[in-house]
């Protein structure tokens, strides 16, 4: 046996270790940090983490470690965090902290409420964050996550939440957390479409998160490592051969050294090296290691003993051999792990197919004997699938899907259900689960619901289409109708309106209206929604009234509620009125009584949007909070109406000028729901653009990638149109406006309501361009005036000042007032009356847009010679810009103050404040002349020149000659720049 040290020395990582030690020190000083440690397999990430953990322990920090494991295409939800929480639970120092956050007990298998709590995903995330924060209050904490490239989606989402919102930020008004997070992953495993890639790209943008890449060791460092691993001197040729083959990889070097002494020749590849070491074990130890390889990277002692079937003494002897050869490492809580994942992969790949299948079957049976608990379902499904016991794999995958749903992991639920669907056709009918009503179509519909809950609307559509394709010609008409109206509802969610209307019409035709049934009621309710979206309002109203009577006769309260909500929307903007919102509250109560969360959330959203459209913004927020709480309890936070509520909540915060709260809420929403796109990014992007953040445009363009998304297209259109206007690119602003309106218009050519806002934004740039050309006498100004007239007509039409539909509420009318003011500016110059109307129109609560309109008013007042009023308006704009942190707006108002001479003193004076002689003195003063030199130039005495200088300083309120020159330049009293430095 080679006499290598069990723990290899750390060589060539002094710089990285010093950096991580600094991270630990900062964490102990309440400056929390996170490090994403990357490197190729075997480069030394685990060894560096072990050393760092040792330093943390020596300095009085608690070290919590979680491992991710490879379970193929399906994951075990929250596995690394379950391991970490288990360590917290086993530590008496954290007993009180654990008791204060009972929600995390669901991950430990002991705290789930009866029937599960599918709505607790966000609450679970907050609970884990609170638990770790509380633990860090007890003592400094180092959180280690290994092999992040194998993490399941729920673990990735939770890590994103913790780093962006949960544990790196200080509590309100308090110090930072005493916590450091280090997460490792294999960089060579991250292919182009690896799901960890976008997570890493997002995390490294956070100020407290950094990436640390482990480079391969230099040849000299590998040489030092090899020589340190062997007690006896090694031949130079042997060392040189190992260094050449290791290519800077510490693990390769160790394996080559360990295998070389007794192998009779070095293998050409790492897998061969690993297997040579493995084959040097006694047969019993080989059997144990093979069995452990099938279990995965880590295996419990009791489970391994049952699987291998050896007496305890033989098992312990075999394990001692495997540990001595450094293939396995003894861990805490009676577990064994492969020292490196590559070792496990090599041993596993060397198993014969029959041997591999048999061992997988053994582990599946043993896990099943533990009572078939849901938390083992994913592992059982994996082992049954690999053992080719497809009926059992099917049953276990169904159980795993149920477990994923119970812990709020819709993405994992979807993957398990898709595995079920893959197995369904290959498992004989008599071996499938016998649950009532369980068939391929209903399973596909359930998978589509999971996709919708996970925020993947397009996947939900694809699955429902698959369900439709699976319905035969002789299928039950009720089921056929249900599939079609479900497909119609999913299509509405991805804004495929014409197709939704077609499928809802087909659903309605499949079943008779008399006598009415529940299926017909819901088909009718979906058809009403689809018909309204394509402009078939009369048909929608007729079907809604008919279905409402049927729902009341049958006592189907949730269908009655859904139809009442639709009827309120069909009646000319009545949700904007107190009477309309009272009707919506009645509908919401019916849905609550029926226990139908989606309909109840629809009612709550309609009440909230009605408040917004009527200009009652503060009243909007409590309804949104209630709706999101209902969604949380129902496990529907990623479904359409809660996403709409999130966007509306952010929009209200943005509109009211609560920008920091808007940005922080958006960050938390995006961390909890990473696939929510424009719903959680939109208003935060408006804030970023208004504050002059350079990444705002890039982030807006990213929303346009992938399948068409109506809201993401709208958000990107607003940001990119406004950005073009802010930089004065009229052509780009108009082009973006037109492309966005075209993309958002429905199949009938009906333009979206947001057209009025887009037109007003583009008109800003057009008016700027027309005014500049008009001042220079360029005839091209006429072309831009024509464009302005075209855009204002678009705004008038969208705001409802035509036959296209009912007028918009206060927001739409305010944007129209701004569009009108910009149009007048483009045609004939700024008009105070038009801008006064725009300022008054935004008085419903839009702080930023009212300030922008007030800036336009200040410009118009300046042109009209009403400089005192202009100065007052400019001061109000600057105060708002300062409060919001809107740097571009502050720069524009400052420029107007300078060029229009609207400063505190210049508002009461004009160019006549200085006499002609004082102006001559000021001109020479700007050239840096002394009083004597000024006297010589003007043929006056130096004393007289001094008196003039003193008068100038007094009139300009300046304390020095230099300040007087600066004030004069700022207020336009010096028309030409000085020709020499002052």
ABEGO torsion letter per residue (X at the ends): XBBBBABBBBBGAAAAAAAAAAAAAAAAAGBBBBBBBBEBBGAGAAAAAAAAAAAAAAAGBBBBBBBBBBAEABBBBGAAAAAAAAAAAABAAAAAAAAABAAAAAAAGAABBBGEBAAAAAAAAAAAAAAAAAAAAABBBBBBBBGAAABBAAAAAAAAAAAAAAAABBBBGBBBBBBBBBBBBBAAABBAABAAAAAAAAAAABAABBBBBBBBBBAAAAAAAAAAABABBBBAAAAAAAAAAAGGBAAAAAAAAAAAAAAGEBBABAAAAAAAAAAABBAAAAAAAAAAAAAEABBBAAAAAAAAGBBAAAAAAAAAAAAAAGABBBBBGGBBBBABAAAAAAAAAABBAAAAAAAAAAAAAAAAAAGGBAAAAAAAAAAAAAAGBAAAAAAAAAAAAAAAAAAGBAAAAAAAAAAAAAAAAABBAAABBABBGBBAAAAAAAAAAAAAAAGBAAAAAAAAAAAAAABBAABBAAAAAAAAAAAAAAAAAAGBAAAAAAAAAAAAAABBAOBBBAAAAAAAAAAAAAAAAAGBAAAAAAAAAAAAAAAAAAGBAAAAAAAAAAAAAABGGAAABAAAAAAAAAAAAAAAAAGBAAAAAAAAAAAAAAAAAAGBAAAAAAAAAAAAAAAAAAGAAABAAAAAAAAAAAAAAAAAGBAAAAAAAAAAAAAABAAAEAAAAAAAAAAAAAAGBAAAAAAAAAAABEBBBAAAAAAAAAAAAAAAAAAGBAAAAAAAAAAAAAAABBAAGBBBAAAAAAAAAAAAAAAAAAAAAAAAGBAAAAAAAAAAAAAAAAAAAAAGABAAEBBBBAAAAAAAAAAAAAAAAAAAEBBAAAAAAAAAAAAAGBAAAAAAAAAAAAAAAAAAGBAAAAAAAAAAAAAAAAAAGBAAAAAAAAAAAAAAGABAAAAABBAAABBAAAAAAAAAAAAGBBAAAAAAAAGBBAAAAAAAAAAAAAAAGBABAAAAAAAAAAAGABABBBABBX
